Amino acid sequence: MRITVNGMPYVDGSGFTLVPTGSAVVVVLSFPFAVDRSSVERWLSKSTPIAWTDDRTAQLTFKETEPIGFKVAETRAATGDAVIDWFTVNVDFPATRVVNIFATGEVYAIATGGSRTAADSHRVSAAGALTVSPDGVRAIQYQAVAAATSVAPTMIQLFTGVGIPLVQPTAAEGPFAFADWLPDGRLVMVGRGVWVGNGDGTGMRKIADAIGVAGGLPWSAVPNVAGDRVAIWAYNTDGHIAVVDLNDGTATRVAGPFRRYAADGTVSLAWSRDGTMLAGIDSDSETGAANARVRIVDVATGRTVRTIEGGAVRVSSFTNGELVVTRDPGDQGAGARPLGIVMGFDGVEHRRYQGCGWTMSPDARYILQSECGGAGYSGFTIFELIPNGRPPTGFGLSGQFGRFLSSGRLVFY
C-alpha cells in the first residue's frame, strides 16, 4: 500500500516529521485492493474525520495540534481473499509545543470524554520556557533558571506561529527567573538584569542590575498586584531580597532573612494584595523542609510581622488576596501529595487542599489544582467556589498548566 502525509510519501515504520504551519495535516491511505472499510475504521479515533474516495482510497484529516499516530491491523479485502497484516502512521513535530486554551466548560467536559485538544489550540516552535500573555494572543519563550540549553528570548504570535527574537534582552542576559506581562500591558523579564518594555517585546530596556541588587543570579521573582514593583530572590550570604520599582529601577533591600531549606532549593515569594507585605520561605539550615518556615515582612520597614513554622516549602497568593502555604507531606515517592493551606496574611487559616499546586481564576470563582504523579503523569482537579457550584472534578491532560487568562480561560502546554 501507499501512504502520503501532506502529499509526501510516508515509509511505514520510519516516522515522519513536519514543521508547524497552522494548517491541517492530511494523511492519504491508498490500498492495493478494494477493502472492507470497517476493518480500517475500527482502529481509528472517532474524532478523526475519514473520507473515502472509493474502496481503495481513504483520506484522514488531523489538526496539527492533536497527536497524529495510529496503527491498523488486519485490513481485509472487500472480497475476503486478502489481508494487510498491519501498518502504522506516526507524525511528529520536533522542538514544538502545543498551547491549548480551554474554556471552563471544555475542561469539565474532558472528565466525561470530551476532547483533550482545545478548540483554540496552537502548535508553536518553542524549546525553552514559555509564558502565554494574559490575552492569549502571544507568548514569550526564554531560558529558565537551570535550563540545559541557551534559548534566545523570542516573542511568538500564537495565531500564526511566527517567532521573532527580541532585540533586547539577548540570551546572554539569561537565564531568566521571570517573564510575564504587567497589568498595564508591559512585558517584564528578570534575568541578570530587570528588563521592561512594550507588550509586543519591542522597546525593552534594562532598568536595574538584578545580580547587583539581589546579591546573586536571581532564582525567583514576583511582581506585586499593582504591577509597579518586583521582588527578587537570589542565593546570597545574608538572605536579603530586593524590591525593584518597575517605573524608575530604584531598588530597596529587604533584610528578611529569606534562606533556602535545601542546597538545590529556591525561595518562593508572595505579595499581599495591597502590596504592603511580602511572604517568603526561610530556614536556618539547608538540611530539608522539616524546619522551614514562612516569614512575612512589612515591605516599607523590613520588619518581620509574623512567622509560620512547620515544613513550609512554597508560598503563593490567590487573586482574592489569600496566601497559600505549601507544606511538605513528609511522604516519599512521586505520588506524595503536599498540603496547601489557604490563609490570610494575618496567619488565620481559611481552608486546606491536598495536591501539587493551586491557581485561582481572575474572578475568584475557580481553583485549579495540579495533581501529583510519576514521570509522564499529568492530572488536574477543578474546584468551583460559588454556592451550589459543581463538585470537584478531576481530569487528565498532557502537559502542564500555564495560567488563567484574563478572560477566565485556562492555558495548558
Helices and strands as residue ranges (DSSP letters): E 2-5, E 8-10, E 16-17, E 25-30, H 37-41, E 50-54, E 57-62, E 68-76, E 83-92, E 96-102, H 104-110, E 120-125, E 129-132, E 138-142, E 154-157, E 163-165, G 171-173, E 178-181, E 187-190, E 193-197, E 205-209, H 210-214, E 218-223, E 229-234, E 241-245, E 251-254, E 269-271, E 277-282, G 289-291, E 293-298, E 304-309, E 312-317, E 323-327, E 339-343, E 349-354, E 358-360, E 366-370, E 379-384, E 393-396, E 401-404, E 410-412
